[in-house]
Amino acid sequence: MSKYWDVLQNINEQIRFADAKAGVILAFSGGSAAFLAGKIDLVHNIIVANRGAVSSWVLYVVFFGYGAFLVVTAYVAFKSILPSLGKGDTRSLIYFKHICEDYGKDHSRYAKELAALSDETMEAELAHQICANSDIATTKFDHITRAMRCLAWMGAFWVATIFMLFILGTVS
């Protein structure tokens, strides 16, 4: 039975790793949002002062792209850490939500039912939880992959914004 616990622990570590990655992406997005907010007036003034010029349109497009990818990056990263407690197709004695719903604070009843499980039934419970947690981990890593791609695009638009501000002589 220990192999089941080992697999479950490994999957849970991967879930924690995905959450840590999402935290880093969200922290980077927060810093990026601060930069973006600090440049809004400057970009607006440049666009107004150079109305109709190609450079002001380019600055507008790259600044807008930067902001759009920032929002999408943060949204997708946040979505990966947002808890989604499924309804579950069957009741489980090892899934925390089902334990809370079915037993509440009746610890002795839970302990009795858990102790009464045969090894075969416990292995089935663990296998079911391994599959459920694998689905959670996969979903999280899919969101992290999307967030990283958006972060790369955001970085490209950030570099383009800095470049345009430099070209227009406003970077200090």
Secondary structure, DSSP 8 states (H G I E B T S, - for coil): -HHHHHHHHHHHHHHHHHHHHHHHHHHHHHHHHHHHHHHHHHHHHHHHHTTT-HHHHHHHHHHHHHHHHHHHHHHHHHHHHS------SS--SS-HHHHHHHHTT-HHHHHHHHHT--HHHHHHHHHHHHHHHHHHHHHHHHHHHHHHHHHHHHHHHHHHHHHHHHHTT---
